[in-house]
Every structure is written in structure tokens, then in C-alpha cells.
Amino acid sequence: MSNGDSSTKIYAIGGFFVGGILGFLFRPSVFLVGQLPFSAVITRGANLQGMDQMLIPAAQSAFNVMVAVAIVGTLIGAGIGH
């Protein structure tokens, strides 16, 4: 493995984490509730019970945003490392 491949992977992993954090920070909010907590987002709302189950689609949407921004961060990081 050459030094260029190694730096590309490091930047891609860093971009993934930075993108994931940014995706979580900029997740959509819910009317009257605000942004959902990390535990609800990362489990896509599987741990919500009772009336909170109405928030499952919002948790799924927030998870999707977080993953999408993490993927974009990975691609940007790999581009910078390359």
C-alpha cells in the first residue's frame, strides 16, 4: 500500500465522522418537540414507546439525513486525501 492510499483512507474516515456529526447537528426538528435525542435518531425510533411512537418517521428521517451527510463527508474527505 502506498502512502497516497493511506492518506486517502484516513481523510475518508475523518470525513465520515465529521459528516456524521454535522448530519446529527443539522437534523430536522419536530414541531413542538424540537430535535430528537441521539438515542432516538441512531435507533431510528425503535426505542420510542407510547405517544412518542408518532415520532418514529421523524427519527427515521433524521437518521437518513445523518447517514447521507456522513457519506458526502466521506466522499469529500477521500477527494481531499487523493
N, C-alpha and C positions, 0 to 999 in steps of 0.2 A: 504494500500500500504506500503510495507516495504521500508527501507532505501536503499536497493540494487536496487530496481526497480527505485527509484527516481534518483539515481546517474547514472544508465544506460541511462535513458531518457535524462538527462542533457548532458551527454557525447555524445549521439547520435545527439542531436540538435546542439551541438557545432561542432561535426564532419561534419554535413551537411553544416553549414555556412563556416567552414574552407575549406571544399572540393569545395563548390561553388565559393569561392574566388580564390582558386588555379586553378579551371577549367576555370575561366574567365581570369586569368593572363596568362595561358598557352594555350589559344585558338589558333586555326590555323590562320595564316595570309594569306592575298590575295596578289598575285603578283601585284606590282606597287602601292598598296594601303596600305598594312600593316594590322594590326589588326583592326577589325571593332569596332566602339564605343559601349558602353554598351547598349545604346538605340536601336541600330540595332540588337544586339545579343538577348536581352531579349524579343523583339517583333518578333524574327525570321525573320526579314527583312520586316515586314508588313508596316513599315513607310518609306521604301525606295521608291523613285519616280524617274522617268526619266531614265537616263542611269544607275543610281545606282541599278535599279531592276535586273541587271545582277549579283549583289552580293547577291541576296536572297539565293541561295544554300549555299554560304559560311556562311551567318548568321545562317542558319538552322543547318549547321554542327557545328558551334561554340556553339550554344545553346545546341546541343546534347552532345558535349564534356563537357560543364559546368554542365549539369544535371547528366551525368554519373559519373563525378568525385565527385559531391555532394553526390550521392548515395553511392559510395565507401567510402567517408568520414563518412557518417552515419554509415555504417557497421563497420568501424574501430573504430569509437567513441563508438558504442554500445559494441563492443568487449572489449575495454579498460575499459568501465564502469562496465562490467559484471565481 
